[in-house]
Amino acid sequence: MVSLSIRIDLAPGVRVGPGKIRLLELIAEHGSISAAGRALAMSYRRAWLLVDEMNRTLAEPVIEAQPGGKSGGGARLTPFGARLVACYRTIEREAEEMAERHLARLSSPGGDTE
């Protein structure tokens, strides 16, 4: 199956792609970096390092930690983090729509080439 994968280079060495976006979506869904990491079969440390990297290198933080306590802590997307996910998914969807015809030609035997 032929598919399109989008990676956005926001600055030198600052990249966002499908893995980081999925991590952010799962943090929003679960309210927890550790639960999001588990859902991706990723260690908490790896998930935390990715979140920390995004928080430090992007224009604004993407995740806001919620302090622990009796009910436990957690994490949630900042407004910027939510915009980043939404913009990425829009770019991805529109790029797939634009590339659909070309991708279909690559996946069929003897596909038409221009």
matplotlib code that plots the C-alpha trace (Angstrom):
import matplotlib.pyplot as plt

x = [0.0, 1.4, 0.9, 2.0, 3.8, 4.2, 7.0, 7.2, 10.5, 9.6, 13.3, 16.7, 16.6, 12.9, 10.7, 7.1, 5.8, 3.2, 4.8, 4.9, 1.5, 0.0, 1.7, 0.1, -3.3, -3.0, -1.9, -5.0, -7.1, -5.6, -4.6, -1.2, 2.2, 2.7, -0.7, 0.0, 3.4, 1.9, -0.7, 2.2, 4.3, 6.8, 8.5, 7.5, 11.0, 11.0, 7.5, 8.6, 11.8, 9.8, 7.3, 10.2, 11.9, 8.8, 8.1, 11.7, 12.1, 8.7, 7.4, 5.3, 4.9, 2.6, 2.0, 1.2, 1.8, -0.8, 0.6, 0.1, -1.7, -4.5, -6.1, -2.7, -1.1, -1.4, -0.8, -2.9, -2.3, -1.9, -3.9, -0.8, -0.4, -4.1, -3.5, -0.3, -2.2, -5.2, -2.9, -0.8, -3.9, -5.3, -2.1, -1.9, -5.5, -5.2, -1.8, -3.4, -6.3, -3.9, -1.6, -4.3, -4.3, -0.6, -0.3, -2.9, -0.7, 2.2, 0.3, -1.1, 1.0, 2.1, 0.6, 0.3, 3.3, 3.2]
y = [0.0, 3.4, 6.2, 9.7, 10.8, 14.4, 15.8, 19.5, 21.2, 24.2, 25.4, 23.8, 20.6, 21.2, 18.6, 17.4, 14.3, 11.6, 10.1, 13.3, 14.3, 11.0, 11.3, 14.7, 13.3, 10.4, 12.8, 14.9, 11.7, 10.1, 13.2, 11.6, 11.3, 7.8, 6.5, 8.0, 6.3, 3.0, 3.3, 3.7, 0.9, 3.6, 4.0, 6.9, 8.3, 8.3, 10.0, 12.5, 13.3, 13.9, 16.2, 18.1, 18.5, 20.0, 22.2, 23.6, 24.0, 25.0, 28.6, 27.8, 24.8, 22.1, 20.3, 21.6, 19.4, 19.2, 18.7, 15.5, 15.0, 12.8, 12.4, 12.2, 14.5, 14.5, 16.5, 18.4, 20.1, 23.8, 25.9, 26.0, 22.2, 21.8, 24.2, 22.3, 19.0, 20.5, 22.3, 19.1, 17.0, 19.6, 19.7, 15.9, 15.5, 18.2, 16.7, 13.2, 14.6, 16.3, 13.3, 10.6, 10.2, 10.0, 7.6, 5.3, 5.2, 4.1, 1.3, -0.3, -2.7, -0.9, 2.3, 5.2, 7.6, 11.1]
z = [0.0, -1.0, 1.5, 2.1, 5.3, 6.2, 8.3, 8.9, 9.5, 11.6, 12.1, 11.6, 13.7, 14.8, 13.2, 13.7, 12.0, 12.5, 15.6, 17.6, 16.5, 17.5, 20.9, 21.4, 20.3, 22.8, 25.6, 24.9, 24.9, 28.1, 30.0, 30.7, 29.1, 30.5, 29.3, 25.8, 25.8, 26.8, 24.0, 21.5, 23.1, 24.1, 27.4, 29.6, 29.4, 25.6, 25.5, 28.1, 26.2, 23.0, 24.8, 26.5, 23.1, 21.6, 24.6, 24.4, 20.6, 19.3, 19.3, 22.5, 24.8, 23.5, 26.8, 30.2, 33.2, 35.9, 39.3, 41.2, 44.4, 45.8, 42.4, 40.6, 38.0, 34.3, 31.2, 28.7, 25.4, 25.5, 23.0, 20.8, 21.1, 20.0, 17.1, 16.1, 15.9, 14.1, 11.5, 11.0, 10.4, 8.0, 6.0, 6.0, 4.8, 2.1, 0.9, 0.7, -1.4, -3.8, -4.1, -4.2, -8.0, -8.2, -5.3, -6.9, -10.1, -8.0, -6.3, -9.5, -11.6, -14.8, -13.4, -15.8, -15.6, -17.0]

ax = plt.figure().add_subplot(projection="3d")
ax.plot(x, y, z, "-o")
ax.set_aspect("equal")
plt.show()
